[in-house]
């Protein structure tokens, strides 16, 4: 199964970001010279033992937001390479993990200072 890709505006992003947190995937956003990635992978971010429904709804899960200052590196032909494709070894990557109880704070942190017309690239994990 292939992953599903989407490109959305920041102003319309909340529903798509919640879908990433529901089924798994990632979202990437560039704000100024900072590149941010929000990721949720259910197989890694949920408890190993799941309680039966409806108790499983109360079990914690987490998602991670990583960000770094990044510059585009141009190739010989002048085509820019995205900042996540080539990183210098001295580039510092910071990250913060949020859980179910801080979901709104995590989304606000990811979208902070972004222009409503900025684009977010979203990848959803395939349904199995």
Number of C-alpha atoms within 10 A of each C-alpha: 7 8 10 12 13 12 14 17 14 16 13 13 20 16 9 18 23 14 14 22 22 13 14 21 23 21 24 20 20 21 15 12 11 13 19 23 20 24 24 23 20 17 9 11 16 16 14 8 8 11 12 8 8 8 9 12 12 10 13 12 19 20 24 18 21 16 19 18 16 21 18 15 15 11 9 7 6 8 10 12 13 15 18 14 8 12 15 9 6 6 10 12 13 11 13 12 13 17 16 15 11 12 16 14 12 20 17 12 13 21 21 10 10 15 13 12 11 14 20 22 16 24 20 24 19 12 10 4
